[in-house]
């Protein structure tokens, strides 16, 4: 239980004066940020920082306001230089944060708005803190969430997404967040409170394989010559040496392009692999338990988005530099594992938020990105991904065809679904006679491979 710090009235008055001075400084800073954002023409999303913070009841201290621009507190950290404190008045706290779209970005450009925060304070059953966003269509404050996600006086991260631009004021591109408490029992600390806006049609120039695109997936064995590959989209591991000593480097990718093919880079985004060159970039705090049947591989705590984002960005950037067209984001289905398997708990919402980040990073580099498995989340993930890759979907459909139905959202948006069936589950005859007719019916691109994904392939053509 944190003891409420006694704050004299005149200190609160000084804090309010400090707020006004801070707003002027922040306005100057935001002008610089807007100019920087304007120059980044390939930007797919923008992180907006608070322009100013006004209060209706109570006040905020520990200025300056730019402390909430960055998430840098965790656990029970209590560095006063890194966060602001919200102090209720006689009854409660009520405050309003204002954000603006960057210059050159309009309301009509925005597809979604995500509010991200890092909170420390009482649990919601003692003192409830609530976040709302102004709906300019209805002129009401729409609910985002409350502090029920948070542990007692431990930094707790949360984000909420609204897939609409009705939260942007047309006349001045303003976004407002309301934050208030239900009583004056205690203060709360805010380390991070930003708004991320995602633009519409950002992936218009990103490779989106159409329904029916031919596909091959080669992750081990010998790297074949380009002339021996029949598929248009080729999924390979860009950061490994194959058995015949060949590496799918920039030269290999150029050969694929010259042959009219597209190169997809396999990258595990949900596990740490001890043989990768960047293995040392992952702090121990994001590594979970060993992944069964995969030596040297551990689960990643994908809830730690701010830690993993720069690592994944660098992987994607290297793939882009080598000429790759797309990313296969493997091991996103961590929500299907138990806490004892992972070493931590991952929810479907954690996966969705992580995938949104991966999509932003890939699209920001001009790369396509595909959903790997997690078929039951397709209706929630399709907006972030440009195609899908499924394993054993027809084999499992003999018991339950829900995954086929779930993944069909990609087909309806003319995005390819690649489906790989394995030789340890069915014979080649079963694949040809049973799977292929069904694959044609649902318009999936089905292939037949061994479990190690060597070069030989059987297709339905």
NUKE-832753 format. One record per atom (N, C-alpha, C, O): residue in three letters; x, y, z. Coordinates in steps of 0.2 Angstrom, whole numbers, plus 5000, padded with zeros to 4 digits. Example, Ala and Ser with C-alpha at 12.3 -4.5 7.8 and 13.67 -1.06 7.14 Angstrom:
BEGIN
ala506649725039ala506249785039ala506649845039ala507149835042ser506449895035ser506849955036ser506450005039ser506750065040
END
This chain:
BEGIN
unk500449945000unk500050005000unk500450065000unk500850075005unk500450104995unk500850164995unk500550224999unk499950234999unk500950255003unk500650315007unk500550375003unk501050394999unk500050405004unk499850465000unk500350525002unk500350545008unk500750554998unk501150604999unk500750675000unk500250684996unk500850705006unk500550765007unk500750825003unk501350835003unk500350864999unk500550914995unk500250974997unk499650984997unk500551024998unk500351095000unk499951124994unk500151114989unk499551174996unk499151204991unk499551244986unk499551244980unk500051284989unk500451324985unk500951284980unk501151304975unk501151224982unk501451174978unk501051164972unk501251154966unk500451144973unk499951134968unk499851194963unk499851184957unk499851254966unk499851314962unk500451314957unk500351334951unk501051304960unk501651304956unk501651254951unk501851264945unk501351194952unk501351144947unk500951164941unk501051154936unk500351204943unk499951224937unk500251274933unk500251274927unk500651324936unk501051364932unk501551334928unk501651354922unk501851284931unk502351244927unk502051204921unk502351204916unk501351184922unk501051154916unk500951204911unk501051184905unk500851264912unk500751314907unk501351324903unk501451334897unk501951334907unk502551344904unk502751284900unk503051284894unk502551224902unk502751154899unk502351154892unk502651124887unk501751174892unk501351174886unk501651214880unk501651194875unk501951274882unk502351314877unk502951274874unk503051274868unk503351244879unk503851204877unk503651144872unk503951124867unk503151104875unk502851054871unk502651074864unk502751034859unk502351124864unk502051154857unk502651154852unk502651144846unk503251184855unk503851194851unk504151124849unk504351114843unk504151074854unk504351014852unk503950974847unk504250944843unk503250984848unk502850954843unk502950974836unk502850934831unk503051044835unk503151064829unk503751034825unk503751014819unk504351024829unk504850984827unk504750914825unk504950894820unk504350884829unk504150814828unk503750804822unk503750764818unk503250854821unk502850854815unk503250864809unk503050834804unk503750904809unk504150914803unk504550854801unk504650834796unk504750814807unk505050754806unk504650704803unk504850664798unk504050704805unk503550654803unk503350664796unk503250624792unk503250734794unk503050754787unk503650724782unk503450704777unk504250724784unk504750704780unk504850634779unk505050604774unk504550594783unk504550524783unk503950494779unk503450474781unk504050504772unk503450484768unk503250414768unk502650404766unk503650374770unk503550294770unk503150274776unk503050214777unk503050324781unk502850304787unk502150274787unk501650294783unk502050224791unk501350184790unk500950204797unk500350194796unk501250224802unk500950244808unk501350294811unk501950304810unk500950334816unk501250394819unk501150384827unk500550364829unk501650394831unk501550394838unk501550464840unk501950504839unk500950484843unk500750554845unk500950564852unk500650524856unk501250614854unk501350634861unk500950684863unk500750724859unk500750694870unk500250744872unk500550814871unk501050834872unk500050854868unk500150924867unk500050964873unk500451004875unk499550944877unk499450974883unk498950934887unk498650894885unk498950954894unk498650914899unk498250964903unk498551004907unk497550964903unk497151014907unk496850964912unk496650914911unk496650994918unk496250964923unk495650994925unk495651054925unk495150954926unk494550984929unk494450974936unk494151014940unk494750924939unk494750914946unk495450884948unk495750844944unk495750914953unk496450884955unk496950914950unk496850964947unk497550894950unk498150914946unk498650864945unk498650814948unk499150874941unk499650824940unk500350864941unk500450924940unk500750824944unk501450854946unk501950814943unk501850764939unk502550824946unk503150794943unk503250814935unk503450774931unk503150874934unk503250904927unk503950894925unk504350894930unk504150894919unk503750904913unk503350854910unk503550794912unk502950874906unk502450824903unk502750774898unk502550714897unk503350784895unk503650744891unk503850674894unk504150634890unk503850674901unk504050614904unk503550554902unk503750494902unk502950564900unk502550514898unk502550494890unk502150454888unk503050524887unk503150504880unk503550434879unk503450414873unk503850414884unk504250354883unk504050304889unk504050324895unk503950244888unk503850194893unk504550164895unk504950124892unk504750184901unk505350164904unk505350144911unk505950144914unk504750134914unk504750104921unk504450034921unk503950024917unk504649994925unk504349924925unk504349904933unk504749934937unk504049854934unk504049824941unk503849874946unk503249904946unk504249884951unk504049934956unk504549994956unk504650034961unk504850004950unk505250064949unk504950124951unk504350134951unk505350174954unk505050234957unk505550294955unk505650334960unk505750304949unk506150354947unk505750414945unk505350414940unk505650464950unk505250524949unk505450564943unk504950594940unk505950554940unk506150594934unk505850564928unk505950584922unk505550504929unk505250464923unk504550464922unk504250444917unk504150494927unk503450484926unk503150544929unk503450594933unk502450554928unk502050604932unk501550574937unk501450514936unk501350614941unk500950594946unk500250634946unk500250694945unk499750594946unk499050624946unk498750624953unk498650574956unk498550684955unk498350704962unk497650724962unk497450774959unk497150684965unk496450694965unk496350764969unk496750784973unk495750794968unk495550854972unk495150824978unk495350774980unk494650864980unk494250844986unk493850774985unk493750744989unk493650764978unk493250714977unk493550654972unk493550594974unk493950684967unk494250634962unk494650674958unk494750734959unk494950634953unk495450674948unk495050664941unk494750614940unk495150724937unk494850724931unk495250764926unk495350824928unk495550734921unk496050774917unk495950754910unk495650704908unk496150794905unk496050794898unk496750804895unk497050854895unk496950754891unk497550754887unk497350764879unk496950734877unk497750814876unk497550834869unk498150814865unk498750824866unk498050784859unk498550764854unk498250784847unk497650804846unk498750794843unk498650824836unk498950774831unk499550754832unk498550764825unk498950734820unk499450774817unk499450834817unk500050734814unk500550774811unk500350814805unk499850804802unk500750864804unk500550914798unk500550864792unk501050824791unk500150874787unk500150834781unk499750774782unk499550734777unk499450754788unk499050694789unk498350714791unk498350754795unk497850694787unk497150714789unk496750654792unk496950594792unk496250674794unk495750634797unk495550574793unk495550514795unk495450584786unk495250534781unk495850484780unk495650434777unk496450504782unk497050454781unk497050404786unk497350354786unk496650404792unk496750364798unk496250304798unk495650314797unk496550244799unk496150184799unk496050164806unk495450144808unk496450174811unk496350154818unk496750204823unk497250234821unk496550204829unk496850244834unk497050194840unk496550164842unk497650194842unk497750154848unk498050194854unk498550234853unk497750184860unk498050224866unk498450174870unk498150124871unk499050194871unk499450154875unk499650184882unk499850244882unk499650154887unk499850184894unk500250134898unk500250074897unk500550164903unk500950124908unk500750154915unk500950214916unk500450114919unk500050144925unk500350104931unk500550044931unk500450144937unk500550114943unk500150154948unk500050214949unk499750114952unk499350144957unk498950084961unk499150024961unk498350104964unk497950064968unk497650014963unk497550024957unk497449954965unk496949914961unk496349944960unk496049984964unk495949914955unk495349954953unk494749944958unk494349984959unk494849894963unk494349884968unk494349934974unk493949944978unk494949964974unk495150024979unk495050094976unk494650134979unk495350104970unk495250164967unk495250154959unk495750124957unk494650164956unk494650154949unk494850214945unk494550264946unk495350194940unk495550254936unk495250224929unk495350174927unk494950274925unk494650254919unk494950304913unk495050364914unk495050274907unk495250304901unk494650304896unk494350254895unk494550364893unk494050374888unk494350414883unk494750454883unk493950414877unk494250444871unk493650484868unk493050464868unk493750544866unk493150594864unk492950564857unk493350564852unk492250554856unk491950534850unk491650594847unk491150624849unk491950624841unk491750684839unk491150684834unk490750734833unk490950614833unk490350604829unk489750614833unk489250644832unk489750584839unk489250584844unk489250634850unk488850644853unk489850664850unk490050714855unk489950684862unk489750714867unk490150624863unk490250584869unk490950554870unk491350554865unk491050544876unk491750504878unk491650434878unk491250404882unk491950404873unk491850324873unk492350294877unk492950314878unk492150234880unk492550204885unk493150164882unk493050134877unk493750174885unk494250134883unk494450074888unk494450014886unk494450094894unk494650034899unk494750074906unk494750134906unk494850024911unk495050054917unk495650014920unk495949974916unk495850024926unk496449994929unk496349924931unk496849904935unk495849894929unk495749824931unk496349774929unk496449724931unk496749804923unk497249764921unk497849764925unk498349724924unk497849814930unk498549824933unk498549784940unk498149774943unk499249774942unk499349744948unk499449804953unk499549854951unk499449784960unk499449834965unk500049864965unk500549834967unk500149934964unk500749974964unk501349944961unk501949944963unk501249914955unk501749884950unk501549914943unk500949924941unk502049934940unk501949964933unk501649914929unk501849854928unk501049934925unk500649884921unk500549924915unk500249974915unk500649884909unk500549914902unk499949894900unk499749834901unk499649934896unk498949924892unk498849964886unk499150014886unk498549934881unk498349974875unk497649954873unk497449904874unk497350004870unk496649994868unk496650024860unk496950074859unk496249984856unk496250014849unk495550024847unk495049984848unk495450074843unk494850094840unk494950094833unk495350134830unk494550054829unk494650054822unk494150104818unk493750084815unk494250164820unk493850224817unk494250284817unk494650294822unk494050334813unk494350404813unk493850454816unk493950514816unk493250424819unk492750474822unk493050504829unk492650544832unk493650484831unk493950514837unk494450574835unk494750594840unk494350594829unk494850644827unk494350704825unk493850694821unk494450764828unk494050824826unk494250854819unk494850864818unk493750854815unk493850874808unk494150944807unk494650954803unk493950994812unk494251064811unk494951074812unk495251114809unk495251034817unk495951044819unk496350974820unk496850984822unk496050924818unk496350854819unk496550844826unk497150814827unk496150864831unk496350854838unk496050784840unk495550764838unk496450754845unk496150694848unk496250704856unk496750734858unk495750684859unk495750694866unk495650634870unk495150594869unk496050624876unk495950574880unk495750594887unk496050644890unk495250564890unk495050584897unk495250534902unk495150474900unk495550554907unk495750504912unk495450534919unk495650584921unk495150484923unk494850514929unk494850454934unk494850394932unk494750474940unk494750424946unk494050424949unk493650474947unk493850374952unk493150374955unk493150394963unk492650404966unk493750414965unk493750434972unk494450474973unk494850484969unk494550494979unk495150534981unk495650494986unk495950524990unk495550424986unk495950384990unk496650394990unk497050394995unk496950394984unk497650404983unk497850434976unk497350454972unk498450444975unk498650464969unk498750404964unk498750344966unk498950414958unk499250364953unk499750394949unk499850454948unk500250354946unk500750374942unk500650354935unk500450294934unk500850394931unk500850374923unk501550384920unk501850444921unk501750334918unk502450334915unk502450344907unk502850364904unk501850324904unk501750324897unk501050334895unk500550304898unk500950384891unk500250394888unk500250424881unk500350484881unk500250384876unk500350404869unk499750384865unk499450334867unk499650404859unk499150384854unk499550364848unk499950404845unk499350304845unk499650284839unk499150284834unk498650254835unk499250314828unk498750314823unk499050284817unk499550294815unk498650234814unk498850194809unk498450224802unk497850234802unk498850234797unk498550254791unk498150204787unk498350144787unk497750224783unk497350184778unk497750174772unk498250204770unk497650114769unk497950094763unk498750104763unk499050114758unk499050084769unk499750094769unk500150044765unk500650054763unk499749984764unk500149934761unk499949924753unk500049874750unk499749984751unk499549984743unk500149964739unk500049924734unk500749984741unk501349964737unk501649904740unk502249884737unk501449874744unk501749814747unk501449744743unk500949744741unk501949704742unk501749644739unk501249604743unk501249584748unk500649594739unk500049554742unk499949494737unk499649504732unk500149434738unk500049384734unk499349364733unk498949354738unk499049364727unk498349354725unk498149284727unk498549244727unk497549274727unk497249204728unk497449164722unk497449184716unk497749104723unk497949064718unk498749064717unk498949024712unk499049114720unk499849114719unk500149054721unk500049024726unk500549024716unk500948964718unk501548974723unk501749034724unk501648924727unk502048934733unk502548874734unk502348824733unk503148894737unk503548834739unk503848864746unk503948924747unk504048814750unk504348834757unk504948784758unk504848724759unk505548814758unk506148774759unk506548804764unk506848854764unk506548764770unk506948794776unk507548744778unk507848764782unk507648694775unk508148654776unk508348604770unk508048614765unk508948564771unk509148524766unk509548574761unk509948624763unk509548554755unk509948594750unk509548654747unk508948644746unk509848714746unk509548764743unk509548754736unk510048754733unk508948754733unk508948734726unk509148794721unk509148854723unk509348774715unk509448824710unk508748864708unk508248824709unk508848924707unk508148964705unk507848934699unk507248934699unk508248904695unk507948874688unk507448814690unk507048794686unk507648784696unk507248724697unk506648734701unk506248684703unk506548794703unk505948814707unk505348834703unk505448884699unk504748804703unk504248824699unk503748874702unk503348904699unk503748884709unk503348924712unk503449004711unk504049014710unk502949044712unk503049114711unk503249144718unk503749184718unk502949124723unk503149144730unk503649094733unk503349034734unk504249114735unk504649064738unk504849084745unk505149134746unk504749044750unk504849054757unk505449024759unk505548954759unk505949054761unk506649034763unk506949064769unk506649124771unk507449044772unk507749064778unk508349114776unk508849084774unk508249174776unk508849224774unk509449224778unk509949244775unk509449194784unk509949204789unk510349134790unk510549124796unk510249094786unk510549024787unk510948994781unk510849024775unk511448954782unk511748924777unk511448854776unk511448814781unk511248834770unk510948774768unk511448714768unk512048734768unk511248654767unk511648594768unk512248594762unk512748574763unk512048624756unk512548624751unk512948684751unk513248704746unk512948724757unk513348784758unk513148844754unk513448894755unk512548844752unk512248904748unk511848944754unk511548914758unk511849004753unk511449054757unk511049094753unk511249124748unk510349104755unk509949144751unk510049214752unk509649254755unk510649244750unk510849314751unk510549354745unk510049334741unk510749414745unk510549464740unk510649444733unk510149454729unk511149404732unk511249384725unk510749334723unk510449324717unk510549284728unk510049234726unk509349264725unk508949244721unk509249314729unk508549354729unk508549384722unk508049384719unk509049414720unk509049444713unk508949394708unk508549414703unk509149334708unk509049284704unk508349264704unk507949254698unk508049264710unk507249254710unk506849304707unk506449294703unk507049364708unk506749424705unk506849424697unk506349434693unk507349404695unk507549404688unk507049344684unk506949354678unk506949294688unk506449244686unk505749254687unk505349214686unk505549314689unk504849334690unk504549304697unk503949304697unk505049294702unk504749264708unk504849314714unk505149364713unk504549304719unk504549344725unk504849304731unk504749244731unk505249334735unk505649304740unk505349324747unk505249384749unk505149264751unk504849274757unk505349254763unk505649204762unk505549294768unk506049284773unk505649254779unk505249284782unk505849194780unk505649154787unk505949194793unk506649194793unk505549214797unk505849244804unk505449224809unk504849234809unk505749184814unk505349174820unk505249234825unk505749254827unk504649254825unk504549314829unk504249294836unk504249344841unk504149234838unk503949214844unk504349174848unk504249154854unk504949154846unk505449114849unk506149144849unk506349184844unk506549134854unk507249154853unk507649094851unk507549034854unk508149094846unk508549044844unk509249054845unk509549104843unk509549014849unk510249024851unk510749024845unk511349044846unk510549004839unk511048994834unk511049064829unk511449064825unk510549104831unk510549164826unk511049214828unk511349224834unk511249254823unk511849304824unk511649354830unk512049384833unk510949374830unk510749424835unk510449394841unk510149434845unk510649334843unk510449304849unk510549344855unk510249344860unk511149374855unk511349414861unk511049474862unk511049514867unk510649494857unk510249554857unk509549554862unk509349604864unk509449484863unk508849474867unk508949474875unk509349434877unk508749514879unk508849514886unk508549454889unk508049424886unk508849424894unk508549364898unk507849374900unk507449334900unk507649444901unk506949454903unk506349434899unk505849424901unk506549424892unk506049414887unk506049334885unk505649314881unk506549304888unk506549224886unk506149184891unk506249194897unk505749144889unk505349094893unk505649024893unk506349014893unk505248974893unk505448904894unk505748884887unk505548914882unk506048824887unk506248794881unk505648774877unk505148744880unk505748774871unk505148754866unk505248674865unk505848654862unk504848634867unk504848564866unk505048544859unk504748574854unk505448494858unk505648464851unk506048514847unk506248494841unk506248574850unk506648624846unk507248644850unk507248684854unk507848604849unk508448624853unk508648694852unk508648724847unk508848724858unk509148794857unk508648844856unk508848904854unk507948834857unk507448884856unk507048894862unk506848844865unk506848954864unk506448974869unk505949014867unk505949054862unk505349014871unk504849054870unk504949134871unk505349144876unk504649174868unk504749244869unk504149274872unk503649264871unk504249324877unk503749354881unk503549414876unk503849474877unk503049404872unk502849454867unk502449514870unk502349554866unk502349504876unk502049564879unk502549624880unk502249684880unk503149604880unk503649664880unk503849694873unk504349684871unk503349724871unk503349744864unk503949794863unk504249794858unk503949844868unk504449894867unk505249864867unk505649894864unk505249804870unk505949774870unk506049744863unk506649744860unk505549704861unk505649664855unk505549704848unk505849684843unk505249764849unk505149804842unk505749814839unk505849804833unk506249844842unk506949864839unk507249804836unk507649804831unk507249744840unk507549684837unk507249664831unk507549644826unk506549654831unk506249634825unk506249684819unk506349664813unk506249744821unk506449794816unk507049784812unk507149784806unk507549774816unk508249764813unk508249694809unk508549694803unk507949644811unk507849584807unk507549604800unk507749584795unk506949634801unk506549654795unk506949694790unk506949684784unk507349744793unk507749784789unk508249754785unk508449764779unk508649704788unk509149664785unk508849624779unk509149624774unk508249594780unk507949564775unk507749604769unk507849584763unk507549664771unk507349714765unk507949734762unk507949744756unk508549744765unk509149764762unk509449714757unk509749724752unk509249644759unk509449594754unk508949584748unk509149544744unk508449624749unk507949624743unk507349584744unk506949574739unk507249554750unk506649514751unk506049554750unk506049614752unk505449524748unk504849554747unk504349544753unk503849584754unk504449494757unk503949484762unk504249444768unk504849424768unk503849444774unk504049414780unk503549364782unk502949374782unk503849294783unk503449244786unk503549254794unk504049234796unk503049274797unk503149284805unk502949224808unk502349214810unk503449184810unk503249114813unk503149124821unk503449164824unk502849074823unk502749064831unk502349124834unk502549144839unk501749144831unk501349194834unk500849164838unk500449204842unk500749104838unk500149064841unk500349054848unk500148994851unk500649094852unk500849084859unk500249074864unk500349044869unk499749104862unk499149094866unk498849024867unk498449014871unk499048984862unk498848914863unk499248874868unk499048814869unk499748894871unk500148864875unk499948884883unk499748934884unk500148844887unk499948854894unk500548894898unk501048904895unk500348924903unk500848954907unk501448914909unk502048934909unk501348854911unk501848804912unk502348794906unk502948774907unk502048794901unk502448774895unk502848834893unk503448834891unk502548894893unk502848964891unk503348984896unk503949014895unk503148984902unk503549014908unk503149084910unk503449124914unk502649104906unk502249164907unk501549154904unk501449104900unk501149194905unk500449184901unk500349234896unk500549294896unk500149214890unk500049254884unk499349244882unk499049194881unk498949304881unk498249304879unk498249314872unk498649334868unk497649304869unk497449314862unk497549394861unk497849414856unk497349434866unk497449504865unk498249524864unk498449574861unk498649494868unk499349504868unk499649484861unk500049524858unk499349434858unk499549414851unk499349464846unk499749484842unk498749494847unk498449534842unk498849604842unk499049634837unk499049624848unk499449684849unk500149674846unk500449724843unk500449624848unk501149604845unk501049604837unk501549634834unk500549574835unk500549564827unk500449634824unk500649644819unk500049674827unk499949744825unk500649784824unk500849814819unk501049774830unk501749804829unk502149774824unk502449814820unk502149704823unk502549674817unk502349704811unk502749714806unk501649704810unk501349734804unk501649804802unk501849824797unk501649844807unk501849914807unk502549914805unk502749954800unk502949874808unk503649874806unk503849844799unk504249874795unk503449794797unk503549764790unk503349814785unk503649834780unk502749844786unk502449894781unk502849954781unk502949984775unk503149974786unk503550034786unk504150034782unk504450084780unk504349964781unk504949954777unk504749934770unk505249924766unk504149934768unk503849914762unk503849844761unk503849814755unk503849804766unk503849734766unk503149704767unk502749734771unk502949654764unk502349614765unk502449574771unk503049554773unk501949554775unk501949504780unk501449454780unk500849474779unk501549394782unk501049344782unk500849314789unk501249314793unk500249304790unk499949274796unk500149194796unk499949164791unk500549174801unk500749104801unk500249064807unk500349084813unk499849024804unk499448984809unk498949024812unk498749084810unk498749014819unk498349054823unk497649064819unk497449124819unk497449014815unk496849024810unk496249054813unk495949094810unk496149034820unk495549054823unk495549134824unk495049164826unk496149164824unk496149234825unk496149274818unk496249334818unk496049244813unk496049274806unk495649334806unk495849384803unk495049334808unk494549384808unk494849444811unk494649504810unk495249434816unk495549494820unk496249514817unk496449574819unk496549474814unk497249484811unk497249504804unk497749534802unk496749484800unk496849494793unk496949564791unk497349584786unk496749614795unk496849684793unk497649704794unk497849754791unk497949664798unk498649674798unk499149634794unk499749654792unk498849584791unk499249544787unk499049544779unk498549554778unk499549524775unk499449524768unk499249454765unk499149454759unk499349404768unk499249334766unk499349294772unk499449314778unk499149224771unk499149184777unk499549114775unk499549094769unk499849084780unk500149024779unk499948974785unk500048984790unk499648914783unk499348874788unk499748804787unk499948784781unk499748764792unk500048694792unk499448644795unk499148664799unk499448594791unk499048534793unk498248554793unk497848524796unk498048614790unk497448634790unk496948584787unk496348574790unk497048554782unk496648504779unk496648434783unk496148404783unk497248424785unk497248364789unk496848364795unk496448324797unk496848424799unk496448434805unk495748454803unk495248444807unk495548474797unk494848484795unk494448424795unk493848424795unk494748364794unk494448304795unk494048294801unk493548264802unk494248334806unk493948334813unk493548394814unk493048394817unk493848454811unk493548514812unk493748564807unk494348574806unk493248584803unk493448624797unk493348704799unk493348744794unk493348724805unk493248794807unk493848834805unk493748894803unk494448804805unk495048844803unk494948864795unk495248914793unk494648814791unk494548834784unk494148894784unk494248944780unk493548894787unk493048954787unk493449014790unk493349064787unk493749004795unk494049064798unk494549104794unk494549164793unk494949064790unk495549084786unk495249114779unk495549154776unk494649094778unk494349114771unk494249194771unk494149224765unk494349234776unk494249304776unk494849334771unk494749384768unk495349294771unk495949314767unk495749304759unk495849354755unk495449254758unk495149244751unk494649294749unk494649314743unk494249314754unk493749364752unk494049434750unk493749474747unk494649444753unk495049504752unk495549494746unk496049534746unk495549444742unk495949424737unk496649424740unk497149444736unk496749394746unk497449384748unk497549304749unk497149264751unk498149284746unk498249214746unk498249174753unk498449204758unk498049114753unk498149074759unk498549014756unk498348974752unk499149004759unk499548944758unk499448894763unk499548914769unk499348834761unk499248774766unk499748724764unk499748694759unk500048704769unk500548654769unk500348584773unk500248594779unk500348534769unk500148464772unk500748424772unk501148434768unk500848384778unk501448354779unk501448274778unk500948244779unk501948244775unk502048174773unk501948134779unk501848074779unk502048154785unk502048114791unk501248104794unk501148064798unk500848144791unk500148144792unk499648104787unk499148084788unk499948104781unk499548074775unk499948054770unk500548084769unk499748014765unk500147994760unk500048044754unk499648084754unk500448034749unk500448074743unk499748064740unk499448114737unk499548004739unk498847994736unk498348024740unk497848054737unk498348024747unk497848054750unk497848134749unk497248164749unk498448164749unk498448234747unk498148244740unk497748294740unk498348204735unk498148224729unk497348214728unk496948254725unk497148154731unk496448134730unk495948174735unk495348184733unk496148184741unk495748214746unk495848284747unk495348324747unk496448304748unk496548374749unk496448424743unk496148474744unk496748404738unk496748454732unk496048474730unk495948534728unk495548424729unk494848444728unk494648504733unk494248544731unk494748484739unk494448534744unk494848604744unk494548654745unk495548594742unk495948664742unk495648704736unk495648764736unk495448664730unk495248704725unk494548734726unk494348794724unk494148704730unk493448724732unk493548794736unk493148834735unk494048794741unk494048854745unk494548904743unk494748954746unk494948884737unk495348934734unk496048944738unk496348994737unk496248884742unk496848894745unk497448864740unk497248814736unk498048884741unk498648854738unk498948804742unk499248814747unk498748734740unk499048684745unk499648654742unk499648644736unk500148634746unk500748594744unk500848534749unk500548534755unk501248494747unk501348434751unk502148424752unk502448424747unk502348424758unk503048424760unk503248374765unk502748354769unk503848364766unk504048324772unk504148374778unk504148434777unk504148354784unk504048394790unk504648444790unk504648494793unk505248424788unk505848464788unk505848524783unk506348564782unk505348514778unk505348564773unk505948564768unk506248624767unk506148514766unk506648504761unk506348524754unk505748544753unk506748524749unk506648554742unk506048514739unk505648554736unk506048454739unk505448424735unk504748444737unk504648454743unk504348454732unk503648474733unk503148444728unk503348424723unk502548434731unk502048404727unk501448464728unk501348484733unk501248484722unk500648534722unk500048504719unk500048444717unk499548544719unk498848514716unk498748534709unk498248514706unk499248564706unk499248574699unk499448514694unk499348524688
END
